[in-house]
């Protein structure tokens, strides 16, 4: 069961990294934006959790 989860995570992480690079080229920075804390999970990890939740049939 662990192997498919790792494969899904790797695929989603690669997709997110490529998508983030393309998005940064088109989005203007907002200097007034301040974050109070850093997120501990990457976008790929968050999307993987969502995908696995939907695959779990709960």
C-alpha distance matrix in Angstrom:
0.0 3.8 5.7 6.1 7.0 9.2 10.7 11.5 13.0 15.0 16.3 17.4 18.9 20.9 22.1 23.2 25.1 26.9 27.7 29.0 31.3 32.7 33.2 35.0 37.5 38.6 38.5 41.5 40.9 42.1 43.9 44.4 40.7 39.8 36.5 36.7 33.4 30.7 27.2 24.6 21.7 22.0 22.2 19.0 17.1 18.9 18.3 14.5 14.7 16.9 14.9 11.7 14.4 15.9 12.8 12.3 15.6 17.3
3.8 0.0 3.8 5.7 5.3 6.3 8.8 10.1 10.7 12.4 14.5 15.5 16.4 18.5 20.2 21.0 22.5 24.7 25.7 26.7 28.8 30.6 31.2 32.6 35.2 36.5 36.4 39.2 38.5 39.7 41.3 42.0 38.3 37.3 33.9 34.1 30.7 27.8 24.5 21.8 19.0 19.2 19.9 16.7 14.7 17.0 16.9 13.1 13.5 16.3 14.7 11.8 14.8 16.7 14.2 14.0 17.7 18.9
5.7 3.8 0.0 3.8 5.4 5.2 6.2 8.7 9.9 10.7 12.4 14.3 15.3 16.7 18.5 19.9 21.2 22.9 24.3 25.6 27.4 29.1 30.1 31.6 33.9 35.4 35.6 38.6 38.1 39.6 41.4 42.3 38.8 38.0 34.9 35.4 32.0 28.9 25.7 23.1 20.1 19.6 20.0 16.5 15.3 18.0 17.3 13.5 15.0 17.5 15.3 13.1 16.5 17.9 15.1 15.7 19.3 21.1
6.1 5.7 3.8 0.0 3.8 5.4 5.0 6.1 8.5 9.8 10.5 12.1 14.0 15.4 16.5 18.1 19.9 21.3 22.3 24.0 26.0 27.3 28.1 30.1 32.2 33.4 33.7 36.9 36.6 38.1 40.2 41.1 37.5 37.0 34.0 34.8 31.6 28.5 25.1 23.0 19.6 18.8 18.6 15.0 14.2 16.4 14.9 11.3 13.0 14.9 12.2 10.3 13.9 14.7 11.8 13.1 16.4 18.6
7.0 5.3 5.4 3.8 0.0 3.8 5.4 5.1 6.1 8.6 10.0 10.5 12.0 14.3 15.4 16.2 18.2 20.1 20.8 22.0 24.4 25.9 26.3 28.1 30.6 31.7 31.6 34.6 34.1 35.4 37.3 38.0 34.3 33.7 30.6 31.2 27.9 25.0 21.5 19.3 16.0 15.6 15.5 12.2 10.7 12.9 12.1 8.3 9.6 12.1 10.1 8.0 11.6 13.1 11.0 11.9 15.6 17.1
9.2 6.3 5.2 5.4 3.8 0.0 3.8 5.4 5.0 6.1 8.6 9.9 10.3 12.2 14.2 15.1 16.3 18.4 19.7 20.7 22.6 24.5 25.3 26.7 29.1 30.6 30.7 33.6 32.9 34.5 36.2 37.2 33.6 32.9 29.9 30.6 27.2 24.0 20.8 18.4 15.3 14.5 15.0 11.5 10.4 13.5 13.0 9.5 11.5 14.3 12.5 11.2 14.7 16.3 14.5 15.6 19.3 20.7
10.7 8.8 6.2 5.0 5.4 3.8 0.0 3.8 5.4 5.1 6.2 8.6 9.8 10.7 12.4 14.2 15.5 16.9 18.3 19.9 21.5 23.0 24.2 25.9 27.9 29.4 29.9 33.0 32.8 34.6 36.6 37.9 34.4 34.1 31.3 32.4 29.3 25.9 22.7 20.8 17.4 15.9 15.7 11.9 12.0 14.8 13.3 10.2 13.0 15.0 12.5 11.9 15.7 16.4 14.4 16.3 19.6 21.6
11.5 10.1 8.7 6.1 5.1 5.4 3.8 0.0 3.8 5.5 5.2 6.1 8.4 10.0 10.6 12.2 14.3 15.6 16.3 18.0 20.2 21.4 22.1 24.1 26.3 27.4 27.7 30.9 30.8 32.4 34.6 35.6 32.1 31.9 29.2 30.4 27.4 24.2 20.9 19.4 15.7 14.2 13.2 9.6 9.8 12.0 10.0 7.0 10.0 11.5 8.8 8.9 12.6 13.1 11.5 13.8 16.9 18.8
13.0 10.7 9.9 8.5 6.1 5.0 5.4 3.8 0.0 3.8 5.5 5.2 5.9 8.6 9.9 10.4 12.1 14.3 15.1 16.1 18.3 20.0 20.5 22.1 24.6 25.9 25.8 28.8 28.3 29.8 31.8 32.8 29.3 28.9 26.0 27.1 24.0 20.7 17.5 15.8 12.3 10.7 10.4 6.7 6.7 9.6 8.5 5.7 8.9 11.1 9.6 9.7 13.1 14.4 13.6 15.4 18.7 19.9
15.0 12.4 10.7 9.8 8.6 6.1 5.1 5.5 3.8 0.0 3.8 5.5 5.1 6.2 8.6 9.9 10.6 12.4 14.1 15.3 16.8 18.7 19.8 21.2 23.3 25.0 25.4 28.4 28.1 30.0 31.8 33.3 30.0 29.7 27.1 28.5 25.4 21.9 19.0 17.4 14.1 11.9 11.8 8.1 9.3 12.4 11.3 9.2 12.6 14.5 12.9 13.3 16.8 17.7 16.7 18.8 22.1 23.5
16.3 14.5 12.4 10.5 10.0 8.6 6.2 5.2 5.5 3.8 0.0 3.8 5.5 5.3 6.3 8.7 10.1 10.9 12.3 14.3 15.8 17.0 18.3 20.2 22.0 23.4 24.2 27.4 27.6 29.7 31.9 33.4 30.2 30.4 28.0 29.8 27.0 23.5 20.6 19.6 16.0 13.4 12.2 8.7 10.7 13.1 10.9 9.4 13.1 14.1 11.9 13.2 16.6 16.7 15.7 18.5 21.3 23.2
17.4 15.5 14.3 12.1 10.5 9.9 8.6 6.1 5.2 5.5 3.8 0.0 3.8 5.5 5.0 6.1 8.6 10.0 10.3 12.0 14.3 15.4 16.0 18.0 20.3 21.3 21.6 24.8 24.9 26.7 29.0 30.3 26.9 27.2 24.8 26.6 23.9 20.7 17.6 17.0 13.4 10.7 8.9 5.5 8.1 9.7 7.4 6.8 10.6 11.2 9.6 11.6 14.5 14.7 14.6 17.3 20.0 21.4
18.9 16.4 15.3 14.0 12.0 10.3 9.8 8.4 5.9 5.1 5.5 3.8 0.0 3.8 5.4 5.1 6.2 8.7 9.8 10.4 12.4 14.4 15.1 16.4 18.8 20.4 20.5 23.4 23.1 25.0 26.9 28.4 25.1 25.1 22.7 24.5 21.7 18.2 15.5 14.7 11.4 8.3 7.5 4.4 7.3 9.8 8.7 8.5 11.9 13.2 12.5 14.0 16.8 17.7 17.7 20.0 22.9 24.0
20.9 18.5 16.7 15.4 14.3 12.2 10.7 10.0 8.6 6.2 5.3 5.5 3.8 0.0 3.8 5.5 5.2 6.3 8.6 9.9 10.9 12.7 14.3 15.6 17.4 19.3 20.1 23.1 23.2 25.6 27.7 29.5 26.5 26.9 24.9 27.0 24.4 20.8 18.5 17.9 14.9 11.5 10.5 8.0 11.1 13.4 11.9 11.7 15.4 16.3 15.1 16.9 19.9 20.2 20.0 22.7 25.4 26.8
22.1 20.2 18.5 16.5 15.4 14.2 12.4 10.6 9.9 8.6 6.3 5.0 5.4 3.8 0.0 3.8 5.5 5.3 6.0 8.5 10.1 10.8 12.1 14.3 15.9 17.2 18.1 21.5 22.0 24.3 26.8 28.5 25.5 26.3 24.5 26.9 24.7 21.3 18.9 18.9 15.7 12.3 10.1 8.1 11.6 12.9 10.6 11.4 15.0 15.0 13.7 16.3 18.9 18.7 18.9 21.9 24.2 25.7
23.2 21.0 19.9 18.1 16.2 15.1 14.2 12.2 10.4 9.9 8.7 6.1 5.1 5.5 3.8 0.0 3.8 5.5 5.0 5.9 8.6 9.9 10.2 12.0 14.4 15.5 15.7 18.9 19.0 21.0 23.4 25.0 21.9 22.5 20.7 23.1 21.0 17.7 15.3 15.8 12.8 9.2 6.9 6.0 9.8 10.6 9.1 10.7 13.9 14.0 13.7 16.3 18.4 18.7 19.5 22.2 24.5 25.4
25.1 22.5 21.2 19.9 18.2 16.3 15.5 14.3 12.1 10.6 10.1 8.6 6.2 5.2 5.5 3.8 0.0 3.8 5.5 5.1 6.3 8.8 9.9 10.7 12.8 14.9 15.3 18.2 18.1 20.6 22.6 24.6 21.8 22.3 20.8 23.3 21.1 17.6 15.9 16.2 13.8 10.0 8.9 8.3 11.8 13.3 12.4 13.7 16.8 17.4 17.2 19.4 21.8 22.3 22.8 25.4 27.9 28.9
26.9 24.7 22.9 21.3 20.1 18.4 16.9 15.6 14.3 12.4 10.9 10.0 8.7 6.3 5.3 5.5 3.8 0.0 3.8 5.5 5.2 6.4 8.7 10.2 11.3 13.3 14.6 17.8 18.5 21.3 23.7 25.9 23.4 24.5 23.3 26.2 24.3 21.0 19.3 19.9 17.4 13.6 11.9 11.2 14.9 16.1 14.5 15.9 19.2 19.3 18.6 21.2 23.6 23.5 24.0 27.0 29.2 30.5
27.7 25.7 24.3 22.3 20.8 19.7 18.3 16.3 15.1 14.1 12.3 10.3 9.8 8.6 6.0 5.0 5.5 3.8 0.0 3.8 5.5 5.2 6.1 8.6 10.2 11.2 12.2 15.6 16.6 19.1 21.9 23.8 21.3 22.7 21.7 24.6 23.1 20.1 18.3 19.5 17.0 13.3 10.8 10.9 14.6 14.9 13.1 15.3 18.3 17.8 17.4 20.4 22.3 22.0 23.0 26.0 27.9 29.0
29.0 26.7 25.6 24.0 22.0 20.7 19.9 18.0 16.1 15.3 14.3 12.0 10.4 9.9 8.5 5.9 5.1 5.5 3.8 0.0 3.8 5.5 5.0 6.1 8.7 10.1 10.3 13.3 13.5 16.1 18.5 20.6 18.0 19.3 18.3 21.4 19.9 17.0 15.7 17.2 15.2 11.7 9.7 10.8 14.3 14.5 13.6 16.1 18.7 18.5 18.8 21.7 23.3 23.5 24.8 27.4 29.5 30.2
31.3 28.8 27.4 26.0 24.4 22.6 21.5 20.2 18.3 16.8 15.8 14.3 12.4 10.9 10.1 8.6 6.3 5.2 5.5 3.8 0.0 3.8 5.5 5.3 6.6 9.3 10.4 13.1 13.7 16.8 19.0 21.6 19.6 21.0 20.5 23.7 22.3 19.3 18.5 19.9 18.1 14.5 13.1 13.8 17.3 18.0 17.1 19.2 22.1 22.0 22.1 24.8 26.8 26.9 27.9 30.6 32.8 33.7
32.7 30.6 29.1 27.3 25.9 24.5 23.0 21.4 20.0 18.7 17.0 15.4 14.4 12.7 10.8 9.9 8.8 6.4 5.2 5.5 3.8 0.0 3.8 5.6 5.4 7.0 9.1 12.4 14.0 17.2 19.9 22.4 20.6 22.5 22.3 25.7 24.7 21.9 21.0 22.6 20.7 17.1 14.9 15.6 19.3 19.5 18.0 20.4 23.3 22.7 22.5 25.6 27.4 27.0 28.1 31.1 32.9 33.9
33.2 31.2 30.1 28.1 26.3 25.3 24.2 22.1 20.5 19.8 18.3 16.0 15.1 14.3 12.1 10.2 9.9 8.7 6.1 5.0 5.5 3.8 0.0 3.8 5.4 5.4 6.1 9.7 11.2 14.0 17.0 19.2 17.2 19.4 19.3 22.8 22.1 19.7 18.9 21.1 19.3 16.0 13.7 15.2 18.6 18.2 17.0 19.9 22.3 21.4 21.8 25.1 26.4 26.1 27.7 30.5 32.1 32.8
35.0 32.6 31.6 30.1 28.1 26.7 25.9 24.1 22.1 21.2 20.2 18.0 16.4 15.6 14.3 12.0 10.7 10.2 8.6 6.1 5.3 5.6 3.8 0.0 3.8 5.5 5.3 7.8 8.6 11.9 14.4 17.0 15.4 17.4 17.7 21.3 20.8 18.4 18.3 20.5 19.4 16.2 14.6 16.5 19.7 19.5 19.0 21.8 24.1 23.7 24.3 27.3 28.7 28.8 30.4 33.0 34.8 35.3
37.5 35.2 33.9 32.2 30.6 29.1 27.9 26.3 24.6 23.3 22.0 20.3 18.8 17.4 15.9 14.4 12.8 11.3 10.2 8.7 6.6 5.4 5.4 3.8 0.0 3.8 6.0 8.2 10.1 13.8 16.2 19.1 18.1 20.5 21.1 24.8 24.4 22.1 22.1 24.2 23.0 19.7 18.0 19.5 22.9 22.9 22.0 24.7 27.2 26.6 27.0 30.1 31.5 31.3 32.8 35.7 37.4 38.1
38.6 36.5 35.4 33.4 31.7 30.6 29.4 27.4 25.9 25.0 23.4 21.3 20.4 19.3 17.2 15.5 14.9 13.3 11.2 10.1 9.3 7.0 5.4 5.5 3.8 0.0 3.8 6.7 9.7 12.8 15.8 18.3 17.4 20.3 21.2 24.9 24.9 23.0 22.8 25.4 24.1 20.9 18.8 20.5 23.9 23.2 22.2 25.2 27.5 26.4 26.9 30.3 31.3 30.9 32.7 35.5 36.9 37.5
38.5 36.4 35.6 33.7 31.6 30.7 29.9 27.7 25.8 25.4 24.2 21.6 20.5 20.1 18.1 15.7 15.3 14.6 12.2 10.3 10.4 9.1 6.1 5.3 6.0 3.8 0.0 3.8 6.4 9.2 12.5 14.7 13.7 16.7 17.7 21.5 21.8 20.3 20.4 23.2 22.3 19.6 17.5 19.9 22.9 21.9 21.3 24.6 26.5 25.4 26.4 29.7 30.4 30.2 32.3 34.9 36.3 36.5
41.5 39.2 38.6 36.9 34.6 33.6 33.0 30.9 28.8 28.4 27.4 24.8 23.4 23.1 21.5 18.9 18.2 17.8 15.6 13.3 13.1 12.4 9.7 7.8 8.2 6.7 3.8 0.0 3.8 6.6 9.5 12.0 11.9 15.1 16.9 20.7 21.6 20.5 21.2 24.3 24.0 21.5 19.9 22.6 25.3 24.3 24.2 27.5 29.1 28.2 29.5 32.7 33.2 33.3 35.5 37.9 39.3 39.3
40.9 38.5 38.1 36.6 34.1 32.9 32.8 30.8 28.3 28.1 27.6 24.9 23.1 23.2 22.0 19.0 18.1 18.5 16.6 13.5 13.7 14.0 11.2 8.6 10.1 9.7 6.4 3.8 0.0 3.8 6.2 9.1 8.8 11.7 13.7 17.4 18.4 17.5 18.8 21.9 22.1 20.0 18.9 21.9 24.3 23.3 23.8 27.0 28.4 27.8 29.5 32.4 32.9 33.3 35.6 37.7 39.3 39.0
42.1 39.7 39.6 38.1 35.4 34.5 34.6 32.4 29.8 30.0 29.7 26.7 25.0 25.6 24.3 21.0 20.6 21.3 19.1 16.1 16.8 17.2 14.0 11.9 13.8 12.8 9.2 6.6 3.8 0.0 3.8 5.6 5.7 9.1 11.7 15.3 17.0 16.8 18.4 21.8 22.4 20.8 19.9 23.2 25.1 23.7 24.6 27.9 28.8 28.1 30.2 33.0 33.1 33.7 36.3 38.1 39.5 38.9
43.9 41.3 41.4 40.2 37.3 36.2 36.6 34.6 31.8 31.8 31.9 29.0 26.9 27.7 26.8 23.4 22.6 23.7 21.9 18.5 19.0 19.9 17.0 14.4 16.2 15.8 12.5 9.5 6.2 3.8 0.0 3.8 5.5 7.9 11.2 14.4 16.4 16.7 18.9 22.3 23.4 22.2 21.8 25.2 26.8 25.7 26.9 30.1 30.8 30.5 32.8 35.3 35.4 36.3 38.9 40.5 42.1 41.3
44.4 42.0 42.3 41.1 38.0 37.2 37.9 35.6 32.8 33.3 33.4 30.3 28.4 29.5 28.5 25.0 24.6 25.9 23.8 20.6 21.6 22.4 19.2 17.0 19.1 18.3 14.7 12.0 9.1 5.6 3.8 0.0 3.8 6.3 9.9 12.7 15.4 16.5 18.7 22.3 23.6 22.9 22.5 26.1 27.4 25.8 27.2 30.5 30.8 30.3 32.9 35.4 35.1 36.1 38.8 40.3 41.7 40.6
40.7 38.3 38.8 37.5 34.3 33.6 34.4 32.1 29.3 30.0 30.2 26.9 25.1 26.5 25.5 21.9 21.8 23.4 21.3 18.0 19.6 20.6 17.2 15.4 18.1 17.4 13.7 11.9 8.8 5.7 5.5 3.8 0.0 3.8 6.7 10.0 12.3 13.1 15.1 18.7 19.9 19.3 18.9 22.6 23.7 22.0 23.6 26.9 27.0 26.7 29.3 31.7 31.4 32.5 35.2 36.5 38.0 36.9
39.8 37.3 38.0 37.0 33.7 32.9 34.1 31.9 28.9 29.7 30.4 27.2 25.1 26.9 26.3 22.5 22.3 24.5 22.7 19.3 21.0 22.5 19.4 17.4 20.5 20.3 16.7 15.1 11.7 9.1 7.9 6.3 3.8 0.0 3.8 6.5 9.1 10.6 13.2 16.6 18.4 18.4 18.7 22.4 22.9 21.5 23.6 26.6 26.4 26.5 29.3 31.3 31.0 32.5 35.2 36.2 37.9 36.5
36.5 33.9 34.9 34.0 30.6 29.9 31.3 29.2 26.0 27.1 28.0 24.8 22.7 24.9 24.5 20.7 20.8 23.3 21.7 18.3 20.5 22.3 19.3 17.7 21.1 21.2 17.7 16.9 13.7 11.7 11.2 9.9 6.7 3.8 0.0 3.8 5.5 7.1 9.6 13.0 15.0 15.5 16.1 19.7 19.8 18.4 20.9 23.6 23.2 23.6 26.5 28.2 27.9 29.7 32.3 33.1 34.9 33.5
36.7 34.1 35.4 34.8 31.2 30.6 32.4 30.4 27.1 28.5 29.8 26.6 24.5 27.0 26.9 23.1 23.3 26.2 24.6 21.4 23.7 25.7 22.8 21.3 24.8 24.9 21.5 20.7 17.4 15.3 14.4 12.7 10.0 6.5 3.8 0.0 3.8 7.1 9.8 12.7 15.4 16.7 17.8 21.3 20.7 19.3 22.2 24.6 23.7 24.3 27.6 28.8 28.3 30.4 33.0 33.3 35.2 33.5
33.4 30.7 32.0 31.6 27.9 27.2 29.3 27.4 24.0 25.4 27.0 23.9 21.7 24.4 24.7 21.0 21.1 24.3 23.1 19.9 22.3 24.7 22.1 20.8 24.4 24.9 21.8 21.6 18.4 17.0 16.4 15.4 12.3 9.1 5.5 3.8 0.0 3.8 6.5 9.1 12.0 13.6 15.2 18.5 17.6 16.6 19.8 21.8 21.0 22.0 25.2 26.1 25.8 28.2 30.5 30.8 33.0 31.3
30.7 27.8 28.9 28.5 25.0 24.0 25.9 24.2 20.7 21.9 23.5 20.7 18.2 20.8 21.3 17.7 17.6 21.0 20.1 17.0 19.3 21.9 19.7 18.4 22.1 23.0 20.3 20.5 17.5 16.8 16.7 16.5 13.1 10.6 7.1 7.1 3.8 0.0 3.8 6.3 9.0 10.2 12.2 15.3 14.6 14.1 17.2 19.1 18.7 20.1 22.8 23.9 24.0 26.4 28.4 28.9 31.3 30.1
27.2 24.5 25.7 25.1 21.5 20.8 22.7 20.9 17.5 19.0 20.6 17.6 15.5 18.5 18.9 15.3 15.9 19.3 18.3 15.7 18.5 21.0 18.9 18.3 22.1 22.8 20.4 21.2 18.8 18.4 18.9 18.7 15.1 13.2 9.6 9.8 6.5 3.8 0.0 3.8 5.6 7.2 9.1 12.1 11.1 10.4 13.7 15.4 14.9 16.3 19.1 20.1 20.3 22.7 24.6 25.2 27.6 26.4
24.6 21.8 23.1 23.0 19.3 18.4 20.8 19.4 15.8 17.4 19.6 17.0 14.7 17.9 18.9 15.8 16.2 19.9 19.5 17.2 19.9 22.6 21.1 20.5 24.2 25.4 23.2 24.3 21.9 21.8 22.3 22.3 18.7 16.6 13.0 12.7 9.1 6.3 3.8 0.0 3.8 6.7 9.7 11.6 9.8 10.1 13.6 14.5 13.9 16.1 18.6 18.9 19.5 22.2 23.7 24.0 26.8 25.7
21.7 19.0 20.1 19.6 16.0 15.3 17.4 15.7 12.3 14.1 16.0 13.4 11.4 14.9 15.7 12.8 13.8 17.4 17.0 15.2 18.1 20.7 19.3 19.4 23.0 24.1 22.3 24.0 22.1 22.4 23.4 23.6 19.9 18.4 15.0 15.4 12.0 9.0 5.6 3.8 0.0 3.8 6.6 8.0 6.0 6.5 10.0 10.7 10.5 12.7 15.0 15.5 16.3 18.9 20.2 20.8 23.7 22.9
22.0 19.2 19.6 18.8 15.6 14.5 15.9 14.2 10.7 11.9 13.4 10.7 8.3 11.5 12.3 9.2 10.0 13.6 13.3 11.7 14.5 17.1 16.0 16.2 19.7 20.9 19.6 21.5 20.0 20.8 22.2 22.9 19.3 18.4 15.5 16.7 13.6 10.2 7.2 6.7 3.8 0.0 3.8 5.3 5.2 6.4 8.7 9.9 10.9 12.7 14.4 15.5 16.9 18.9 20.1 21.3 24.2 23.9
22.2 19.9 20.0 18.6 15.5 15.0 15.7 13.2 10.4 11.8 12.2 8.9 7.5 10.5 10.1 6.9 8.9 11.9 10.8 9.7 13.1 14.9 13.7 14.6 18.0 18.8 17.5 19.9 18.9 19.9 21.8 22.5 18.9 18.7 16.1 17.8 15.2 12.2 9.1 9.7 6.6 3.8 0.0 3.8 5.4 5.1 6.1 8.5 10.0 10.7 12.2 14.2 15.4 16.8 18.3 20.0 22.5 22.4
19.0 16.7 16.5 15.0 12.2 11.5 11.9 9.6 6.7 8.1 8.7 5.5 4.4 8.0 8.1 6.0 8.3 11.2 10.9 10.8 13.8 15.6 15.2 16.5 19.5 20.5 19.9 22.6 21.9 23.2 25.2 26.1 22.6 22.4 19.7 21.3 18.5 15.3 12.1 11.6 8.0 5.3 3.8 0.0 3.8 5.5 5.2 6.0 8.7 9.9 10.3 12.0 14.1 15.4 16.2 18.1 20.9 21.3
17.1 14.7 15.3 14.2 10.7 10.4 12.0 9.8 6.7 9.3 10.7 8.1 7.3 11.1 11.6 9.8 11.8 14.9 14.6 14.3 17.3 19.3 18.6 19.7 22.9 23.9 22.9 25.3 24.3 25.1 26.8 27.4 23.7 22.9 19.8 20.7 17.6 14.6 11.1 9.8 6.0 5.2 5.4 3.8 0.0 3.8 5.5 5.0 6.3 8.7 9.8 10.5 12.3 14.4 15.2 16.3 19.4 19.4
18.9 17.0 18.0 16.4 12.9 13.5 14.8 12.0 9.6 12.4 13.1 9.7 9.8 13.4 12.9 10.6 13.3 16.1 14.9 14.5 18.0 19.5 18.2 19.5 22.9 23.2 21.9 24.3 23.3 23.7 25.7 25.8 22.0 21.5 18.4 19.3 16.6 14.1 10.4 10.1 6.5 6.4 5.1 5.5 3.8 0.0 3.8 5.4 5.2 6.4 8.8 10.1 10.8 12.7 14.4 15.5 18.0 17.7
18.3 16.9 17.3 14.9 12.1 13.0 13.3 10.0 8.5 11.3 10.9 7.4 8.7 11.9 10.6 9.1 12.4 14.5 13.1 13.6 17.1 18.0 17.0 19.0 22.0 22.2 21.3 24.2 23.8 24.6 26.9 27.2 23.6 23.6 20.9 22.2 19.8 17.2 13.7 13.6 10.0 8.7 6.1 5.2 5.5 3.8 0.0 3.8 5.4 5.0 6.1 8.6 9.8 10.7 12.3 14.2 16.5 16.8
14.5 13.1 13.5 11.3 8.3 9.5 10.2 7.0 5.7 9.2 9.4 6.8 8.5 11.7 11.4 10.7 13.7 15.9 15.3 16.1 19.2 20.4 19.9 21.8 24.7 25.2 24.6 27.5 27.0 27.9 30.1 30.5 26.9 26.6 23.6 24.6 21.8 19.1 15.4 14.5 10.7 9.9 8.5 6.0 5.0 5.4 3.8 0.0 3.8 5.4 5.0 6.0 8.4 9.9 10.4 12.1 15.0 15.6
14.7 13.5 15.0 13.0 9.6 11.5 13.0 10.0 8.9 12.6 13.1 10.6 11.9 15.4 15.0 13.9 16.8 19.2 18.3 18.7 22.1 23.3 22.3 24.1 27.2 27.5 26.5 29.1 28.4 28.8 30.8 30.8 27.0 26.4 23.2 23.7 21.0 18.7 14.9 13.9 10.5 10.9 10.0 8.7 6.3 5.2 5.4 3.8 0.0 3.8 5.5 5.2 6.1 8.7 9.8 10.5 13.3 13.1
16.9 16.3 17.5 14.9 12.1 14.3 15.0 11.5 11.1 14.5 14.1 11.2 13.2 16.3 15.0 14.0 17.4 19.3 17.8 18.5 22.0 22.7 21.4 23.7 26.6 26.4 25.4 28.2 27.8 28.1 30.5 30.3 26.7 26.5 23.6 24.3 22.0 20.1 16.3 16.1 12.7 12.7 10.7 9.9 8.7 6.4 5.0 5.4 3.8 0.0 3.8 5.5 5.1 6.4 8.7 10.0 11.9 11.8
14.9 14.7 15.3 12.2 10.1 12.5 12.5 8.8 9.6 12.9 11.9 9.6 12.5 15.1 13.7 13.7 17.2 18.6 17.4 18.8 22.1 22.5 21.8 24.3 27.0 26.9 26.4 29.5 29.5 30.2 32.8 32.9 29.3 29.3 26.5 27.6 25.2 22.8 19.1 18.6 15.0 14.4 12.2 10.3 9.8 8.8 6.1 5.0 5.5 3.8 0.0 3.8 5.4 5.2 6.2 8.7 10.8 11.9
11.7 11.8 13.1 10.3 8.0 11.2 11.9 8.9 9.7 13.3 13.2 11.6 14.0 16.9 16.3 16.3 19.4 21.2 20.4 21.7 24.8 25.6 25.1 27.3 30.1 30.3 29.7 32.7 32.4 33.0 35.3 35.4 31.7 31.3 28.2 28.8 26.1 23.9 20.1 18.9 15.5 15.5 14.2 12.0 10.5 10.1 8.6 6.0 5.2 5.5 3.8 0.0 3.8 5.4 4.9 6.1 9.2 10.2
14.4 14.8 16.5 13.9 11.6 14.7 15.7 12.6 13.1 16.8 16.6 14.5 16.8 19.9 18.9 18.4 21.8 23.6 22.3 23.3 26.8 27.4 26.4 28.7 31.5 31.3 30.4 33.2 32.9 33.1 35.4 35.1 31.4 31.0 27.9 28.3 25.8 24.0 20.3 19.5 16.3 16.9 15.4 14.1 12.3 10.8 9.8 8.4 6.1 5.1 5.4 3.8 0.0 3.8 5.4 5.2 7.4 7.2
15.9 16.7 17.9 14.7 13.1 16.3 16.4 13.1 14.4 17.7 16.7 14.7 17.7 20.2 18.7 18.7 22.3 23.5 22.0 23.5 26.9 27.0 26.1 28.8 31.3 30.9 30.2 33.3 33.3 33.7 36.3 36.1 32.5 32.5 29.7 30.4 28.2 26.4 22.7 22.2 18.9 18.9 16.8 15.4 14.4 12.7 10.7 9.9 8.7 6.4 5.2 5.4 3.8 0.0 3.8 5.5 6.1 7.3
12.8 14.2 15.1 11.8 11.0 14.5 14.4 11.5 13.6 16.7 15.7 14.6 17.7 20.0 18.9 19.5 22.8 24.0 23.0 24.8 27.9 28.1 27.7 30.4 32.8 32.7 32.3 35.5 35.6 36.3 38.9 38.8 35.2 35.2 32.3 33.0 30.5 28.4 24.6 23.7 20.2 20.1 18.3 16.2 15.2 14.4 12.3 10.4 9.8 8.7 6.2 4.9 5.4 3.8 0.0 3.8 5.6 8.2
12.3 14.0 15.7 13.1 11.9 15.6 16.3 13.8 15.4 18.8 18.5 17.3 20.0 22.7 21.9 22.2 25.4 27.0 26.0 27.4 30.6 31.1 30.5 33.0 35.7 35.5 34.9 37.9 37.7 38.1 40.5 40.3 36.5 36.2 33.1 33.3 30.8 28.9 25.2 24.0 20.8 21.3 20.0 18.1 16.3 15.5 14.2 12.1 10.5 10.0 8.7 6.1 5.2 5.5 3.8 0.0 3.9 5.5
15.6 17.7 19.3 16.4 15.6 19.3 19.6 16.9 18.7 22.1 21.3 20.0 22.9 25.4 24.2 24.5 27.9 29.2 27.9 29.5 32.8 32.9 32.1 34.8 37.4 36.9 36.3 39.3 39.3 39.5 42.1 41.7 38.0 37.9 34.9 35.2 33.0 31.3 27.6 26.8 23.7 24.2 22.5 20.9 19.4 18.0 16.5 15.0 13.3 11.9 10.8 9.2 7.4 6.1 5.6 3.9 0.0 3.8
17.3 18.9 21.1 18.6 17.1 20.7 21.6 18.8 19.9 23.5 23.2 21.4 24.0 26.8 25.7 25.4 28.9 30.5 29.0 30.2 33.7 33.9 32.8 35.3 38.1 37.5 36.5 39.3 39.0 38.9 41.3 40.6 36.9 36.5 33.5 33.5 31.3 30.1 26.4 25.7 22.9 23.9 22.4 21.3 19.4 17.7 16.8 15.6 13.1 11.8 11.9 10.2 7.2 7.3 8.2 5.5 3.8 0.0
